[in-house]
Amino acid sequence: MIHSFVFSPSGTSRKVADIFTKAMGMDFKTHDLTVHGIGSIYVKDTDDLVVFVAPVYAGRVPALAAERLEVVSGHGQKAVAIAVYGNRDYDDALVEMCDIISARGFNLIAAGAFIAQHCIFPKVANDRPDSSDEKKIAEFASLVSARIISDKRLDLKTVKGNRPYKKTVGVPLQPKADKKKCSSCGICAAQCPTEAIDAADPRRTDAKKCITCCRCINVCPQEARSLGGLLYKVAGWKFCKDNSRRLEPEWFV
């Protein structure tokens, strides 16, 4: 049995997780850590494989994802870390995720970094993971299967990243609601991982709580929420220019 723990506000990390678990050819259960933190989970069966999947925000594991990953604990089960990033760089996120998982009582056997469409600037890595990515993920799954049989642990020193990790930086952009399109249905408020959107008035967003995960944009049935403004346009032009080259997945086994 595979237990897949996924933090995926924009849905792309979940896509990568689903492709991987299906490629493994084993029964699996997905635990969604995105919207509301689940209670403490202790993985009992020593034969279970545990997979942790989260996006990369500015080269780090999102603080909220790290917090929610820490509700999971085990006692020596084999584990896999997967970081999903938007074609810029995963920097220290993968090694940070490996450290979190190891601290929760799991034995890492593999770690991988895969590319998906950027949540803030969707023109970058548009429509990824694509068919080529799926083949790469399946290849990674085959290597993980071999590691399970060989019973070898991952040497954490081989995983790309630095300790101490790079400093976290916020994004000075928050999605805003179009008052003409917004129907105040409240879906965005209910789905916001940080509860940054006012449930009584979904047009209002607490900028201090917002982590610019863009989940509200993706779940809005009226397409009423978006990022915009001069800063977004200028930053988007530069980001797209600097990150137009296609990057490929990397893994460590």
Secondary structure, 3 states (H helix, E strand, C coil): CEEEEECCCCCHHHHHHHHHHHHHCCCEEEEECCCCCCCCEECCCCCCEEEEEEECECCECCHHHHHHHCCEECCCCEEEEEEEECCCCCCCHHHHHHHHHHHCCCEEEEEEEEECCCCCCCCCCCCCCCHHHHHHHHHHHHHHHHHHHHCCCCCHHHCCCCCCCCCCCCCCCCCEECCCCCCCCCHHHHHCCCCCECCCCCCCECCCCCCCCCHHHHHCCCCCEECCCHHHHHHHHHHHHHCCCCCCCEEEC
